[in-house]
Amino acid sequence: MVDKLNGREIKICCATFYESDIVRMFLGDVLHPGGLALTCHLGEVMGLSARNRVLDVACGRGASAVHLAQHFGCHVTGLDYSQDNIAAAEEHATAQGVSQLTIFSNGDAERLPFDDSAFDSVISECSFCTFPDKVAAAAEMARVLAPGGILGLTDMTVNGTLPEDIQPLLSWVACVAGAGTPEQYIETLEQAGFIDFTVEDCNAALLEMVNDVRRKLLGIELAAGLGKLDLGDINLTKGKHLAKRAVELIESGVVGYTLIAARRN
Ligand SMILES: C[S@@+](CC[C@H](N)C(=O)[O-])C[C@H]1O[C@@H](n2cnc3c(N)ncnc32)[C@H](O)[C@@H]1O
């Protein structure tokens, strides 16, 4: 189970999971609820413009970094623990014609390989919850931001205790295991030196993502039933049960998705 792994194992587990074919089959290359529309909204809340030097911490396959560069004309550096994701991000930026505005590096959110005050904006989507040492990650994000710089997170949040039967989902999506309440994230960020918080409920985006996964599971079931697909290791019954439980947990407010923006003091 995820909670028995040490910090390094959790990072490797998460990076390996999010570079896998199965995740790409269900989520594509945008690995967070709300898709690029929510990324754009986050950029607007943060007031991004072409003048900004943006860092995307745990950038995945570079979809958001490339989108922000295209939409706002800003320079974006993406960092991810997965070398495979970084290679995919570089390819994506080149294919989209924004490689002159983007740089991607392999590294750890808890030890950012950048100088103090190197950026004026930092984003991190659906990733803060996966960092085993959130205090270190928050301190690093504050360190690389210039004073007055803006942080924008969108992330999984958990209110209360998760039921036992959802444990397999925790192993499957390492994300949820490390998620806290919005208040816990804010407290950690305040201690790192952030002020002036903006908080938005994005639960509808999470619900939409899980419902989309459910639709894909039904499509896969149909294709397998018609003999058009070999399911291999995929346990459809378990997948459908977990997706249904995820919907119940979102609708009951136990699991959510939250946007948090703040300014570095
Ligand atoms: C849910 S995905 C989100 C990716 C991207 N932000 C997006 O929204 O498309 C989580 C990402 O966090 C990365 N990751 C996990 N732990 C990390 C760490 N300690 N430092 C940097 N990246 C990390 C994983 O490799 C994965 O790409």
The ligand as an SDF file (V2000), in Angstrom:
LIG
                    3D

 27 29  0  0  0  0  0  0  0  0999 V2000
   -1.1520   13.6350  -11.7550 C   0  0  0  0  0  0  0  0  0  0  0  0
    0.3370   13.8630  -12.6560 S   0  0  0  0  0  0  0  0  0  0  0  0
    0.1470   15.5820  -13.1090 C   0  0  0  0  0  0  0  0  0  0  0  0
    1.0320   15.9980  -14.2580 C   0  0  0  0  0  0  0  0  0  0  0  0
    0.7990   17.4210  -14.7940 C   0  0  0  0  0  0  0  0  0  0  0  0
    0.9260   18.4180  -13.7490 N   0  0  0  0  0  0  0  0  0  0  0  0
   -0.5490   17.5260  -15.4650 C   0  0  0  0  0  0  0  0  0  0  0  0
   -1.4550   18.0880  -14.8480 O   0  0  0  0  0  0  0  0  0  0  0  0
   -0.7140   17.0340  -16.5970 O   0  0  0  0  0  0  0  0  0  0  0  0
    1.5480   13.9120  -11.3480 C   0  0  0  0  0  0  0  0  0  0  0  0
    2.9690   14.1560  -11.8620 C   0  0  0  0  0  0  0  0  0  0  0  0
    3.8160   14.3720  -10.7170 O   0  0  0  0  0  0  0  0  0  0  0  0
    5.0990   13.8770  -11.0390 C   0  0  0  0  0  0  0  0  0  0  0  0
    5.8150   13.7740   -9.7510 N   0  0  0  0  0  0  0  0  0  0  0  0
    5.5120   12.9810   -8.7150 C   0  0  0  0  0  0  0  0  0  0  0  0
    6.3460   13.2130   -7.6830 N   0  0  0  0  0  0  0  0  0  0  0  0
    7.2000   14.1960   -8.0870 C   0  0  0  0  0  0  0  0  0  0  0  0
    8.2650   14.8750   -7.4770 C   0  0  0  0  0  0  0  0  0  0  0  0
    8.6390   14.6050   -6.2150 N   0  0  0  0  0  0  0  0  0  0  0  0
    8.9140   15.8300   -8.1690 N   0  0  0  0  0  0  0  0  0  0  0  0
    8.5490   16.1270   -9.4460 C   0  0  0  0  0  0  0  0  0  0  0  0
    7.5370   15.5030  -10.0880 N   0  0  0  0  0  0  0  0  0  0  0  0
    6.8590   14.5600   -9.4120 C   0  0  0  0  0  0  0  0  0  0  0  0
    4.7960   12.5760  -11.7600 C   0  0  0  0  0  0  0  0  0  0  0  0
    5.8860   12.1120  -12.5120 O   0  0  0  0  0  0  0  0  0  0  0  0
    3.5990   13.0010  -12.6220 C   0  0  0  0  0  0  0  0  0  0  0  0
    4.0130   13.4530  -13.8900 O   0  0  0  0  0  0  0  0  0  0  0  0
  1  2  1  0
  2  3  1  0
  2 10  1  0
  3  4  1  0
  4  5  1  0
  5  6  1  0
  5  7  1  0
  7  8  2  0
  7  9  1  0
 10 11  1  0
 11 12  1  0
 11 26  1  0
 12 13  1  0
 13 14  1  0
 13 24  1  0
 14 15  1  0
 14 23  1  0
 15 16  2  0
 16 17  1  0
 17 18  1  0
 17 23  2  0
 18 19  1  0
 18 20  2  0
 20 21  1  0
 21 22  2  0
 22 23  1  0
 24 25  1  0
 24 26  1  0
 26 27  1  0
M  CHG  2   2   1   9  -1
M  END
$$$$
